[in-house]
């Protein structure tokens, strides 16, 4: 039988051993999948990734011999801006600036309360625009604007943008206020 452990190379203690997590202040867990009788996946999951999580991680598989695999986690910034308070029936304009490690991400998706924002849904039909562009000086960034016309109280909630590189940032605003 073998045992799988994840640890941060800069730390002296494991983050996980098997499915047990040892660092309760971190939002870390292990995702385990049995692929075949002899093949498994043991993924370290970090929720709410921040710049402090950037660094080298090590997966150790102990059996007769210890095998190690190193993974470098690079955390890239995504910035969301917009107006915190919006009057009902006015326009909501949120901006997401995603930066890639080598090149700009290919795409940015927007979510509201965990569901993708799309004109296919009646709630958003004829009320939203999603604009995507690269800055005047091309490089590693992709910028997206989510524009919602004629806001209503149902538009108050949690907005998230996610780049095609699977980095996500939440925007807990706008809070809509009546006239």
PyMOL commands that set and color helices and strands:
alter all, ss='L'
color gray80, all
select helices_A, chain A and resi 51-53+153-155
alter helices_A, ss='H'
color red, helices_A
select strands_A, chain A and resi 3-8+14-17+20-21+28-34+40-46+55-62+66-73+78-82+85-87+92-99+108-112+115-116+128-133+141-148+159-163+168-171+175-177
alter strands_A, ss='S'
color yellow, strands_A
deselect
rebuild
show_as cartoon
